[in-house]
């Protein structure tokens, strides 16, 4: 939820250069992003069609607002499926989402200035009277400081701004005497106790009636808040100070921003997601431009625009440089760790980052704005709406969509910046999707799942505050709006604040903390933003040329690539190399990759990474082939993934002298018997011949009725399973051929099928890394008969047998427990020697940075392999949760009461292995605390 008013570029100092075009708006100076350039990528939309779409937006707003007023008012929000109001305490709690509700007719207040923008002045006047008559701000309810500020305080100030504008025009609101401003001031004072911390950062919640830390307040014990929660106050609080002359509000908001700036990570200049409000320590050290941080960056730039304070622009530019250096991987925006910004923190993106292209327009950085916006639009075309979160290969991560307006916002500002009618067509698509999929008889319902089209009984206030405002402005001409939108700045909730506030009541004592903490090189900062005449010099196809390579980034196929294949056949030339045909051992294929700008990087753990550098391709055509090849490789792997993450399995040695005390963490298979649904498989183990299991076994009598041990490599996992099953094995254990690999230091993965129907495989299959597999192999050498149990989790030991043996050491106990709880990121493979895990998730070996690259990891000996890491277009975690969620979602592993390993007189090799394990586990835990 972002952006500044009416298509402006950014607030700028007056430059002494003729090449920059600026327009002064009182003391705040804006660049007018001229719309004189229309790209030829889309046919201009007629005035009639624009009016028709604008009228359609008006009708949609009437449908939503009218149903709220009829079925919900004075409740905070409308429940559109059941046609009733949502009242806090009368409906089942939705957790933090309900913190926006304060029994203050939230949707009505949030919609006030939208009514004026949509030229509904009579309805606006009626709404203001209802607010003054019915709304009570002294309720005994705990609310979010952040949400109350941007929605209610911002809504009251936006309503006041347009009320005084209408009053000055002389037709409407002649009776108005700053009543909304007085309500805003009352609310501002109710929020001030939240700032009673040593840091100046506000508590995340406050009781409107009783404040903070009183017994009856039921709040004030929180220690953490999000960066956006503490850093998205300055516009509303400064406006309140400038309107009323009470400087305390702006002072408190400035202090919070100063503290966040001081606590930024100095080497990366990034901020984390969550911070301790008392100590200033970062609680969550991941950083991005989406949820938890988004509007902090937005308000730094807009505070400079509204208030004219250079320090805010200096801070924003410092952060923006870090964002483009570390987080931006065009067209993606991926979270990183603030202390190790070259290390990605997740492989999915959330929907709130859709505001960022609009902020980049405000900054004047148009190219990456076009790229990211186009990527988001492709996701929308695939799913009809932008999912709450989606993976780097554009699969749904969180399927909800609460009718968020951020993408419409960025669409509006990109249209204002480029004048490209393509963005009008994008807006038309948004209107059609809302009416087709979200419209219900009593309003518009949020999407519970964009894949199925199911609804949620929810219509948030921001839908009326922002969505209809941006869509209407997108299609409106200047004469369609009754006031000059250029005289206002949009808050993060799209409320309008007048720019003349920059010269009003400027007696706020300011302390420039920016230069105290960093040496700023003035040449690094853009103090002005270029006119679109310079952004698109003599090139009406500029925006289209940026979008075109991204047209098929989400699609399963590249139409242009298909056409070129057909053309190459007709011309007699060889068709481009397809991912499905690629063999890493084929010299001709490697030469083709080189020509396409795709290179091989050998990683320390034996894997190989594919990286494309378009500038290293032999020609633009070859570069396009390389891009298509990488996309195909990603899609090829995605097709192998199953929708759900499987937890790790257990291989438990139950024969003498182990008696179940040795439990090895094993990776599951996406085929064969599911051990979580069936009884465990118990049997003696036997090595197969050939050991790789890639052909018919020559020793079927040895594995008949036993669990076969086979080595990873040279063929598909499913092929191995079929061969041992045909020989009569009751189960299979695949042991990694990468010597020294261990689940202690590398995340496990799921063994995938071969792209064919695997229903014929009926036996359970598990995977062990080399270190764990060697324990079984050593046991076979020392004891002829070794019996194991394959299960979803370790089973209880026989207490009578356990009492006969020595108790385990504390370290061994911790080691076994930690080993069983290792995370299991999903690594999808078409081939047997698939990569052991996504480097982004692995604590042992962070990936090498590669700016503006596409990357895909695979093992060199495979016919087909899948990407395990993609720095531009994909990270193949599918719809899996991040590492934290994986740990929470895994079934609890039973505690091992006495995991001692008794090897009798020959126990020394095992002791050595356990010592190594313990050291690795301790190192892993230290890294986990530091990074995750």
TORKE-620980 format. One record per residue (C-alpha): residue in one letter; x, y, z. Coordinates in steps of 0.1 Angstrom, whole numbers, padded with zeros to 4 digits, always signed. Layout:
// TORKE-620980
AXYZ/...
***
This chain:
// TORKE-620980
X+0000+0000+0000/X+0020+0029-0012/X+0028+0057-0035/X+0026+0095-0038/X+0001+0117-0054/X-0012+0116-0088/X+0017+0103-0109/X+0045+0124-0096/X+0081+0111-0099/X+0097+0122-0066/X+0103+0152-0044/X+0135+0169-0056/X+0158+0198-0050/X+0158+0224-0077/X+0187+0213-0100/X+0210+0236-0118/X+0208+0215-0149/X+0186+0222-0179/X+0182+0185-0186/X+0160+0180-0156/X+0123+0190-0156/X+0107+0199-0123/X+0074+0213-0112/X+0072+0231-0079/X+0042+0224-0056/X+0046+0249-0028/X+0077+0240-0008/X+0077+0203-0019/X+0090+0200-0054/X+0077+0172-0076/X+0087+0160-0110/X+0058+0157-0133/X+0060+0123-0150/X+0048+0134-0184/X+0024+0111-0202/X+0031+0124-0237/X+0049+0093-0248/X+0027+0064-0257/X+0044+0031-0265/X+0034+0013-0296/X+0031-0020-0278/X-0006-0016-0272/X-0033+0002-0292/X-0044+0035-0276/X-0076+0031-0256/X-0104+0054-0268/X-0119+0081-0246/X-0152+0062-0247/X-0137+0029-0235/X-0119+0046-0207/X-0151+0063-0196/X-0169+0030-0198/X-0143+0013-0176/X-0144+0043-0152/X-0181+0040-0148/X-0177+0003-0142/X-0154+0011-0113/X-0180+0035-0099/X-0207+0008-0101/X-0184-0017-0084/X-0176+0007-0056/X-0214+0014-0052/X-0219-0023-0049/X-0193-0027-0022/X-0200+0005-0003/X-0237+0002-0006/X-0238-0033+0008/X-0215-0023+0037/X-0238+0006+0046/X-0269-0016+0043/X-0258-0048+0059/X-0228-0040+0081/X-0227-0003+0093/X-0218+0007+0120/X-0197-0025+0123/X-0160-0022+0112/X-0163-0044+0081/X-0187-0063+0059/X-0189-0101+0058/X-0201-0104+0022/X-0210-0141+0021/X-0233-0139+0051/X-0244-0103+0045/X-0237-0090+0080/X-0212-0069+0098/X-0180-0081+0115/X-0180-0070+0151/X-0150-0077+0172/X-0158-0103+0198/X-0189-0115+0182/X-0172-0136+0155/X-0145-0162+0160/X-0111-0146+0164/X-0088-0144+0134/X-0057-0136+0154/X-0037-0105+0145/X-0060-0097+0115/X-0087-0086+0140/X-0063-0060+0156/X-0074-0036+0128/X-0110-0037+0142/X-0117-0012+0170/X-0155-0008+0169/X-0150+0026+0151/X-0168+0019+0118/X-0135+0012+0101/X-0147+0008+0066/X-0166+0041+0066/X-0136+0061+0079/X-0113+0043+0054/X-0136+0052+0025/X-0141+0089+0032/X-0116+0104+0007/X-0124+0077-0019/X-0159+0091-0021/X-0145+0125-0031/X-0120+0110-0056/X-0149+0092-0072/X-0169+0125-0074/X-0195+0113-0048/X-0195+0145-0029/X-0231+0142-0016/X-0223+0107-0003/X-0191+0121+0013/X-0210+0148+0032/X-0234+0122+0045/X-0206+0099+0055/X-0188+0127+0074/X-0220+0134+0093/X-0224+0097+0102/X-0188+0096+0114/X-0192+0126+0137/X-0226+0113+0150/X-0219+0076+0155/X-0181+0068+0158/X-0167+0064+0193/X-0129+0063+0197/X-0130+0055+0234/X-0137+0018+0232/X-0123-0008+0256/X-0106-0027+0227/X-0070-0036+0220/X-0060-0025+0185/X-0029-0024+0163/X-0011+0009+0165/X+0001+0005+0129/X-0034-0004+0114/X-0052+0023+0135/X-0027+0049+0123/X-0028+0042+0086/X-0065+0034+0084/X-0083+0054+0110/X-0060+0084+0117/X-0051+0085+0080/X-0088+0082+0070/X-0098+0111+0093/X-0070+0133+0080/X-0077+0124+0044/X-0114+0132+0050/X-0104+0165+0067/X-0081+0174+0038/X-0108+0170+0012/X-0135+0185+0034/X-0117+0218+0037/X-0110+0216-0001/X-0147+0212-0008/X-0156+0240+0017/X-0132+0264-0001/X-0149+0256-0034/X-0181+0269-0018/X-0207+0242-0027/X-0203+0214-0003/X-0193+0211+0034/X-0201+0247+0042/X-0211+0236+0077/X-0177+0218+0084/X-0156+0232+0111/X-0126+0209+0114/X-0146+0182+0133/X-0127+0153+0116/X-0094+0170+0126/X-0105+0171+0162/X-0113+0134+0161/X-0079+0128+0145/X-0063+0147+0173/X-0082+0128+0199/X-0071+0095+0184/X-0035+0107+0181/X-0033+0114+0218/X-0048+0079+0224/X-0019+0064+0204/X+0009+0084+0221/X+0012+0061+0252/X+0024+0033+0229/X+0056+0053+0224/X+0065+0051+0261/X+0096+0029+0255/X+0133+0036+0260/X+0139+0032+0223/X+0111+0054+0211/X+0097+0025+0191/X+0059+0021+0198/X+0043-0009+0213/X+0026-0029+0186/X-0009-0027+0203/X-0027-0003+0226/X-0061-0002+0244/X-0081+0027+0231/X-0097+0033+0265/X-0070+0023+0290/X-0037+0027+0270/X-0007+0006+0279/X+0004-0016+0308/X-0026-0011+0330/X-0042-0043+0342/X-0074-0035+0324/X-0055-0026+0292/X-0047-0063+0285/X-0016-0052+0265/X+0018-0037+0270/X+0038-0069+0276/X+0049-0072+0240/X+0086-0069+0233/X+0087-0070+0195/X+0073-0051+0166/X+0078-0051+0129/X+0099-0025+0111/X+0070-0013+0091/X+0048-0011+0122/X+0073+0014+0138/X+0084+0031+0106/X+0050+0039+0090/X+0039+0068+0112/X+0056+0099+0100/X+0032+0110+0073/X+0000+0108+0095/X+0017+0120+0127/X+0035+0149+0109/X+0003+0159+0091/X-0015+0159+0124/X+0012+0181+0139/X+0011+0205+0109/X-0027+0207+0108/X-0030+0213+0146/X+0002+0229+0156/X+0008+0202+0182/X+0044+0192+0175/X+0045+0162+0198/X+0031+0138+0172/X+0057+0145+0146/X+0085+0144+0172/X+0075+0109+0183/X+0073+0096+0148/X+0107+0111+0139/X+0122+0095+0170/X+0110+0061+0160/X+0124+0065+0125/X+0157+0078+0139/X+0160+0047+0160/X+0153+0023+0131/X+0179+0041+0110/X+0205+0038+0138/X+0198+0001+0142/X+0202-0008+0105/X+0229-0033+0097/X+0258-0011+0090/X+0277-0033+0065/X+0246-0041+0043/X+0225-0010+0052/X+0194-0033+0054/X+0169-0036+0083/X+0153-0068+0096/X+0117-0076+0098/X+0111-0076+0135/X+0129-0056+0162/X+0129-0056+0200/X+0112-0023+0211/X+0133-0021+0243/X+0168-0032+0233/X+0168-0025+0196/X+0180-0060+0188/X+0168-0076+0156/X+0146-0105+0163/X+0141-0115+0127/X+0172-0108+0106/X+0157-0114+0072/X+0152-0084+0050/X+0131-0077+0019/X+0106-0052+0005/X+0074-0071+0014/X+0055-0078+0046/X+0069-0064+0077/X+0092-0038+0061/X+0075-0025+0030/X+0060+0008+0041/X+0091+0018+0061/X+0110+0024+0029/X+0079+0040+0013/X+0076+0065+0042/X+0112+0075+0041/X+0109+0088+0006/X+0074+0102+0010/X+0085+0120+0042/X+0111+0138+0022/X+0084+0147-0004/X+0059+0160+0022/X+0082+0175+0047/X+0112+0186+0026/X+0137+0171+0051/X+0168+0160+0032/X+0178+0134+0058/X+0149+0112+0048/X+0159+0112+0012/X+0195+0104+0022/X+0183+0074+0043/X+0160+0062+0015/X+0187+0063-0011/X+0211+0044+0012/X+0185+0017+0017/X+0175+0017-0019/X+0211+0011-0030/X+0212-0019-0007/X+0179-0032-0020/X+0190-0030-0056/X+0224-0045-0047/X+0211-0075-0026/X+0174-0080-0028/X+0166-0072-0064/X+0172-0101-0087/X+0152-0088-0117/X+0124-0094-0120/X+0123-0110-0086/X+0127-0094-0051/X+0140-0120-0027/X+0145-0117+0010/X+0181-0119+0023/X+0199-0121+0056/X+0209-0086+0068/X+0243-0099+0081/X+0250-0120+0050/X+0231-0102+0023/X+0244-0125-0005/X+0225-0154+0011/X+0188-0156+0003/X+0165-0161+0033/X+0136-0176+0014/X+0126-0189-0020/X+0092-0173-0021/X+0078-0138-0023/X+0047-0123-0007/X+0020-0102-0024/X+0027-0070-0004/X+0059-0064-0025/X+0036-0055-0054/X+0037-0019-0041/X+0074-0016-0049/X+0072-0009-0086/X+0051+0021-0078/X+0076+0033-0052/X+0103+0029-0079/X+0083+0051-0101/X+0083+0077-0073/X+0121+0072-0071/X+0124+0076-0109/X+0139+0041-0115/X+0115+0029-0142/X+0132-0001-0158/X+0131-0025-0127/X+0096-0012-0119/X+0084-0024-0154/X+0102-0057-0150/X+0088-0066-0116/X+0053-0054-0124/X+0053-0075-0156/X+0064-0106-0136/X+0036-0100-0111/X+0011-0095-0140/X+0021-0129-0154/X+0014-0145-0121/X-0020-0128-0120/X-0028-0140-0155/X-0020-0176-0143/X-0040-0175-0111/X-0065-0146-0117/X-0052-0129-0086/X-0019-0124-0069/X-0015-0152-0042/X-0005-0141-0008/X+0028-0157-0014/X+0043-0175-0044/X+0075-0193-0051/X+0103-0183-0074/X+0090-0207-0100/X+0057-0189-0096/X+0038-0216-0079/X+0013-0209-0051/X+0029-0208-0017/X+0000-0192+0003/X-0032-0194-0017/X-0052-0166-0001/X-0059-0133-0017/X-0077-0107+0004/X-0083-0083-0025/X-0051-0064-0020/X-0047-0032-0039/X-0009-0029-0042/X-0007-0042-0078/X-0034-0019-0090/X-0015+0009-0073/X+0017+0002-0091/X-0002-0002-0124/X-0016+0033-0119/X+0018+0049-0113/X+0034+0031-0142/X+0007+0043-0165/X+0013+0079-0152/X+0050+0075-0157/X+0049+0059-0192/X+0016+0068-0207/X+0016+0032-0221/X-0019+0021-0228/X-0007-0014-0220/X-0013-0006-0183/X-0049+0004-0191/X-0054-0031-0204/X-0038-0045-0172/X-0064-0024-0152/X-0092-0037-0174/X-0081-0073-0166/X-0082-0065-0129/X-0117-0052-0132/X-0128-0082-0151/X-0113-0106-0126/X-0128-0089-0096/X-0163-0090-0112/X-0159-0126-0124/X-0143-0142-0094/X-0148-0120-0063/X-0181-0104-0068/X-0209-0118-0046/X-0245-0105-0040/X-0235-0086-0009/X-0202-0071-0020/X-0168-0086-0030/X-0154-0115-0011/X-0117-0123-0006/X-0103-0154-0022/X-0097-0182+0002/X-0078-0201-0025/X-0069-0186-0059/X-0064-0221-0073/X-0100-0233-0066/X-0117-0199-0066/X-0132-0205-0031/X-0142-0174-0011/X-0136-0161+0024/X-0163-0142+0043/X-0142-0111+0043/X-0140-0076+0027/X-0113-0056+0042/X-0116-0018+0045/X-0085-0012+0024/X-0104-0027-0006/X-0126+0004-0006/X-0099+0028+0005/X-0074+0019-0022/X-0085-0005-0049/X-0113+0016-0063/X-0094+0048-0059/X-0064+0036-0080/X-0086+0019-0106/X-0107+0050-0111/X-0077+0073-0113/X-0062+0049-0139/X-0090+0055-0163/X-0100+0091-0154/X-0089+0121-0173/X-0081+0153-0154/X-0116+0168-0160/X-0132+0137-0144/X-0118+0146-0110/X-0132+0176-0091/X-0099+0187-0077/X-0062+0186-0087/X-0048+0152-0075/X-0013+0166-0081/X-0016+0187-0050/X-0017+0157-0027/X+0004+0128-0017/X-0009+0093-0011/X-0002+0076+0023/X+0003+0038+0023/X-0035+0034+0027/X-0040+0058-0002/X-0053+0086+0019/X-0047+0121+0006/X-0025+0147+0024/X-0020+0181+0009/X+0015+0191-0001/X+0011+0226+0013/X+0017+0210+0048/X+0054+0212+0040/X+0053+0249+0048/X+0029+0248+0077/X+0040+0248+0114/X+0076+0238+0106/X+0089+0245+0141/X+0097+0208+0148/X+0131+0204+0163/X+0150+0182+0139/X+0182+0163+0145/X+0199+0150+0114/X+0210+0116+0126/X+0217+0104+0092/X+0252+0119+0088/X+0261+0109+0124/X+0261+0072+0115/X+0273+0071+0079/X+0295+0091+0057/X+0273+0101+0027/X+0288+0108-0007/X+0264+0133-0022/X+0272+0120-0057/X+0256+0087-0048/X+0222+0102-0045/X+0198+0114-0071/X+0184+0147-0059/X+0162+0149-0090/X+0142+0125-0111/X+0143+0125-0149/X+0114+0135-0170/X+0098+0108-0191/X+0111+0126-0222/X+0146+0115-0210/X+0135+0082-0195/X+0122+0071-0230/X+0144+0091-0254/X+0130+0089-0289/X+0119+0053-0282/X+0082+0047-0281/X+0088+0010-0276/X+0109+0014-0244/X+0085-0001-0219/X+0074-0028-0243/X+0111-0038-0249/X+0115-0043-0212/X+0083-0063-0208/X+0087-0085-0238/X+0114-0110-0224/X+0091-0115-0194/X+0060-0123-0213/X+0064-0161-0208/X+0083-0162-0176/X+0054-0178-0158/X+0040-0198-0187/X+0047-0235-0192/X+0059-0229-0227/X+0075-0201-0248/X+0054-0195-0279/X+0082-0176-0295/X+0106-0204-0289/X+0082-0229-0305/X+0079-0207-0335/X+0116-0205-0338/X+0120-0243-0336/X+0095-0246-0365/X+0114-0220-0384/X+0147-0238-0378/X+0133-0270-0391/X+0122-0254-0423/X+0156-0238-0428/X+0174-0271-0422/X+0192-0258-0391/X+0194-0278-0359/X+0166-0268-0334/X+0176-0253-0301/X+0187-0277-0273/X+0157-0286-0252/X+0160-0293-0215/X+0145-0327-0217/X+0172-0338-0242/X+0202-0324-0223/X+0229-0347-0211/X+0257-0332-0190/X+0282-0358-0203/X+0276-0349-0240/X+0304-0325-0252/X+0281-0312-0280/X+0255-0302-0255/X+0280-0284-0234/X+0292-0265-0264/X+0256-0255-0272/X+0252-0243-0236/X+0283-0222-0239/X+0270-0206-0271/X+0237-0198-0253/X+0256-0181-0224/X+0250-0209-0200/X+0280-0220-0180/X+0287-0248-0155/X+0299-0242-0120/X+0311-0271-0099/X+0302-0268-0063/X+0322-0281-0034/X+0296-0308-0025/X+0299-0324-0059/X+0269-0307-0075/X+0270-0286-0106/X+0252-0254-0111/X+0238-0240-0144/X+0241-0202-0147/X+0231-0181-0176/X+0248-0148-0185/X+0229-0134-0215/X+0257-0110-0223/X+0280-0140-0228/X+0258-0155-0255/X+0270-0156-0290/X+0240-0136-0302/X+0207-0123-0290/X+0190-0153-0306/X+0212-0176-0286/X+0206-0156-0255/X+0169-0161-0260/X+0174-0198-0265/X+0194-0199-0232/X+0166-0182-0213/X+0141-0206-0227/X+0164-0235-0219/X+0167-0224-0183/X+0129-0219-0180/X+0123-0254-0194/X+0148-0269-0170/X+0129-0252-0141/X+0096-0264-0154/X+0109-0299-0160/X+0118-0301-0124/X+0086-0285-0112/X+0066-0312-0129/X+0083-0338-0107/X+0073-0321-0075/X+0044-0332-0053/X+0023-0306-0036/X+0031-0316-0001/X+0063-0317+0019/X+0071-0351+0033/X+0087-0353+0067/X+0119-0374+0072/X+0117-0411+0079/X+0137-0433+0102/X+0159-0463+0097/X+0162-0480+0131/X+0188-0509+0136/X+0170-0533+0159/X+0192-0564+0159/X+0219-0573+0184/X+0238-0554+0198/X+0219-0523+0187/X+0184-0531+0200/X+0168-0500+0183/X+0192-0475+0198/X+0207-0465+0165/X+0182-0443+0145/X+0193-0429+0112/X+0175-0400+0096/X+0163-0410+0061/X+0148-0391+0032/X+0114-0404+0019/X+0104-0412-0017/X+0075-0398-0036/X+0066-0433-0047/X+0062-0467-0032/X+0047-0476+0002/X+0039-0445+0023/X+0053-0454+0058/X+0032-0427+0074/X+0000-0445+0064/X+0011-0481+0067/X+0027-0503+0092/X+0065-0501+0093/X+0086-0525+0073/X+0110-0548+0093/X+0136-0570+0078/X+0173-0580+0074/X+0194-0560+0050/X+0214-0573+0020/X+0234-0556-0006/X+0222-0559-0042/X+0243-0569-0072/X+0249-0548-0091/X+0252-0524-0062/X+0237-0495-0082/X+0206-0515-0088/X+0202-0502-0123/X+0197-0535-0140/X+0182-0569-0132/X+0197-0582-0100/X+0221-0611-0102/X+0216-0621-0066/X+0178-0623-0062/X+0181-0651-0037/X+0202-0628-0014/X+0176-0600-0013/X+0145-0621-0014/X+0123-0612+0016/X+0149-0586+0027/X+0155-0549+0026/X+0179-0543-0003/X+0208-0518+0000/X+0216-0500-0033/X+0239-0472-0042/X+0228-0439-0056/X+0237-0431-0092/X+0236-0441-0129/X+0198-0444-0131/X+0165-0432-0118/X+0154-0440-0082/X+0122-0455-0095/X+0142-0479-0118/X+0162-0491-0088/X+0130-0497-0068/X+0115-0518-0096/X+0146-0539-0100/X+0149-0548-0063/X+0111-0553-0061/X+0112-0578-0090/X+0140-0596-0071/X+0116-0601-0041/X+0129-0574-0018/X+0104-0560+0007/X+0120-0526+0009/X+0150-0506-0003/X+0176-0482+0011/X+0195-0460-0013/X+0229-0449+0000/X+0245-0418-0013/X+0276-0423-0035/X+0290-0389-0025/X+0315-0400+0001/X+0313-0381+0034/X+0278-0366+0028/X+0257-0365+0060/X+0223-0354+0071/X+0241-0335+0098/X+0253-0309+0073/X+0231-0313+0043/X+0193-0311+0042/X+0176-0343+0031/X+0154-0345+0001/X+0126-0365-0014/X+0134-0391-0040/X+0113-0383-0070/X+0099-0406-0097/X+0109-0409-0133/X+0081-0388-0147/X+0061-0420-0154/X+0034-0438-0135/X+0050-0452-0103/X+0019-0470-0089/X+0036-0503-0097/X+0061-0497-0070/X+0047-0512-0038/X+0077-0514-0015/X+0090-0486+0008/X+0121-0467-0004/X+0143-0446+0019/X+0175-0425+0012/X+0206-0423+0035/X+0235-0401+0031/X+0270-0417+0029/X+0278-0412+0066/X+0246-0428+0078/X+0247-0455+0052/X+0283-0465+0062/X+0269-0473+0097/X+0248-0500+0083/X+0275-0512+0060/X+0300-0513+0089/X+0274-0532+0110/X+0271-0558+0082/X+0308-0563+0081/X+0310-0568+0119/X+0278-0587+0123/X+0265-0610+0096/X+0228-0604+0103/X+0216-0568+0106/X+0179-0562+0110/X+0164-0528+0105/X+0130-0511+0109/X+0118-0487+0082/X+0092-0463+0097/X+0079-0428+0097/X+0095-0422+0131/X+0116-0442+0156/X+0097-0468+0176/X+0101-0475+0214/X+0129-0497+0225/X+0125-0529+0246/X+0131-0516+0281/X+0142-0550+0294/X+0169-0552+0267/X+0179-0516+0273/X+0185-0522+0310/X+0211-0548+0302/X+0232-0522+0284/X+0250-0491+0295/X+0231-0458+0296/X+0238-0433+0269/X+0258-0401+0275/X+0241-0367+0274/X+0259-0357+0243/X+0248-0389+0225/X+0212-0382+0235/X+0213-0347+0223/X+0230-0359+0191/X+0203-0385+0183/X+0175-0360+0191/X+0190-0333+0169/X+0196-0357+0141/X+0160-0368+0140/X+0148-0332+0139/X+0170-0320+0110/X+0149-0300+0085/X+0139-0315+0052/X+0137-0290+0024/X+0122-0305-0007/X+0147-0310-0035/X+0130-0323-0066/X+0148-0345-0090/X+0141-0363-0123/X+0172-0382-0119/X+0188-0404-0093/X+0218-0382-0085/X+0196-0352-0078/X+0211-0324-0058/X+0209-0331-0020/X+0192-0298-0012/X+0185-0262-0020/X+0217-0242-0012/X+0195-0214-0001/X+0181-0236+0027/X+0214-0254+0035/X+0233-0242+0066/X+0265-0257+0054/X+0273-0241+0021/X+0258-0208+0011/X+0255-0203-0027/X+0278-0181-0046/X+0262-0147-0055/X+0253-0141-0091/X+0236-0108-0099/X+0211-0108-0127/X+0215-0145-0134/X+0194-0176-0138/X+0208-0206-0121/X+0199-0242-0119/X+0217-0269-0100/X+0221-0305-0111/X+0244-0335-0109/X+0268-0339-0138/X+0261-0375-0146/X+0224-0373-0152/X+0205-0373-0184/X+0180-0348-0171/X+0184-0328-0139/X+0165-0301-0122/X+0173-0266-0109/X+0178-0265-0072/X+0185-0228-0071/X+0174-0200-0093/X+0185-0165-0087/X+0161-0149-0112/X+0132-0170-0121/X+0130-0200-0098/X+0138-0217-0066/X+0122-0251-0067/X+0108-0254-0033/X+0074-0257-0049/X+0047-0248-0023/X+0068-0258+0007/X+0071-0236+0037/X+0103-0219+0047/X+0127-0236+0072/X+0109-0223+0103/X+0076-0236+0091/X+0091-0269+0080/X+0103-0275+0116/X+0069-0266+0129/X+0050-0287+0104/X+0070-0319+0109/X+0054-0345+0131/X+0071-0346+0165/X+0097-0373+0168/X+0095-0394+0199/X+0122-0386+0224/X+0149-0412+0227/X+0151-0420+0264/X+0184-0439+0261/X+0199-0437+0226/X+0232-0453+0236/X+0250-0472+0209/X+0265-0504+0224/X+0290-0521+0201/X+0306-0543+0227/X+0344-0546+0224/X+0343-0533+0188/X+0327-0499+0196/X+0356-0476+0188/X+0346-0468+0152/X+0311-0458+0163/X+0324-0436+0191/X+0345-0417+0165/X+0315-0413+0142/X+0293-0401+0171/X+0319-0376+0182/X+0319-0362+0146/X+0281-0361+0146/X+0280-0342+0179/X+0304-0315+0166/X+0284-0311+0134/X+0252-0309+0153/X+0266-0282+0177/X+0278-0262+0146/X+0245-0265+0130/X+0226-0253+0160/X+0250-0223+0163/X+0243-0214+0127/X+0206-0219+0131/X+0205-0194+0160/X+0227-0169+0141/X+0209-0171+0108/X+0174-0183+0112/
***
